[in-house]
């Protein structure tokens, strides 16, 4: 079975990739939805993992049929999101505008007008990588704190064949084709400071890895470990922090929703900057929690991934009881 799975991954990133890039974007996404619906009817580890992860979302009934239904929807969404990565090198401003609508752009413009830069704060919610495409192709100068796809070759608990490891290099190349400047989340943050001080846009996945300072904050009715790095950076630069969410409609079309800036707090007298950063991280986690409860299928893949990594010996996302 692993050999068959790895052969399918290779085919996806070679002949199938060429087919997808030759199709109109709408047809490509329709193809992805069809593949997702087929895969959702076949028992496999990814589907089972997402159904199990649905237990972590408040309000989801503890009914196997309900959780499986959410996992199937999440798989269809994941297939569309993953296929869109194949389109990255061919995206243009016009093509991206047909794929993604931006709501709340005026909030980003108002934040940038203050001259201290703007941080777009998001989670691994829905097609979060398309935020880079939407903002970059809309004409903004954007930097992105991110981990390259190749990091999974070393961090995943299961080892894959060299041909599959090579596909992650292809994925990383597709990510680099987007109109943003990538900053390695495991490296120096100096480029991030420079981006904000120059008055540009910095994208950050606040629920991601990277950074040495972490804190447990309320999230999805539990306490989850978030990096303090983004809010420490915001506190030191004075930039606005705007939560944003990439949401997908039933027809596959994406909407980037940019919310009002977070009401960030400054360190109180005698308080360390870490205390204020923790409070501000909790503000973002509350916004993300609301989005996940409203659209659980947008987040099940990430929750399942974090549970898989924890099972493999990496730091858990949620504090254990």
Buried (B, 14 or more C-beta within 10 A) or exposed (E): EEEEBBEEBBEBBEEBBEEBBEBEBEEBBBBBBEBBBEBBEEEEEBBEBBBBBBEBBEEBEEEEEEBBBBBBBBBBBBBBBBBBBBBBBEBEEEBBBEBBBBBBBEBBEBBBEEEBBBBBBBBBBBBBBBBBBBBBBBEBBBBBBBBBBBBBBEEBEEEBBEEBBBBBEBBBBBBBBBBBBBBBBEEEBEBBBBBBBEBBBBBBBBBBBBBEEBBBBEBBEBBBBBBBBBBBBBBEBBBBBBBBBBBBEEEBBBBBBBBEBBEBBEBEEEEEBBBBBBBBBBBBBBBBBEBBBEBBBBBBBBBBBBBBBBEEEBEEBBEEE
